[in-house]
Amino acid sequence: MTTVTFPRFDYVQRAQLLAYLNKNKWDFNISEPEEKYNPEFVAKIQESREQERNGQTVKIKTEDLWK
């Protein structure tokens, strides 16, 4: 069996693809990725949001971004 990876589909696109595969009587297997998001990256985002809520942010002037 050949494995083909598709980007995420919405519900309608997924239903259309499954109907096409069933119509042509192709063997297929649908599997979800092991992890949807990198847990370390998610932890960094949550930490950043918590720092923002606590007022622990640093403001940088726009003109200083290009230095």
C-alpha positions, 0 to 999 in steps of 0.5 A, a space after each residue: 500500500 502506498 502512503 500519501 500525506 495530505 494537508 489538513 482538510 476541512 470536513 467537506 473536503 475530507 468527505 469528498 476525498 473519502 467518497 472518491 477513494 471508496 468509489 474507485 475501490 482503493 485501499 486506504 488508511 487514515 491516520 492522525 499525526 502523533 502530536 499536533 503541536 510541539 509541546 515545547 513551543 506551546 509551553 513557550 507561548 503559554 509562558 509568554 502570555 502569562 508574562 504579558 498578563 503580569 506586565 512583564 513585557 518589554 516595549 521596543 520602539 519601531 525604529 529600534 527594530 532595524 538597528 
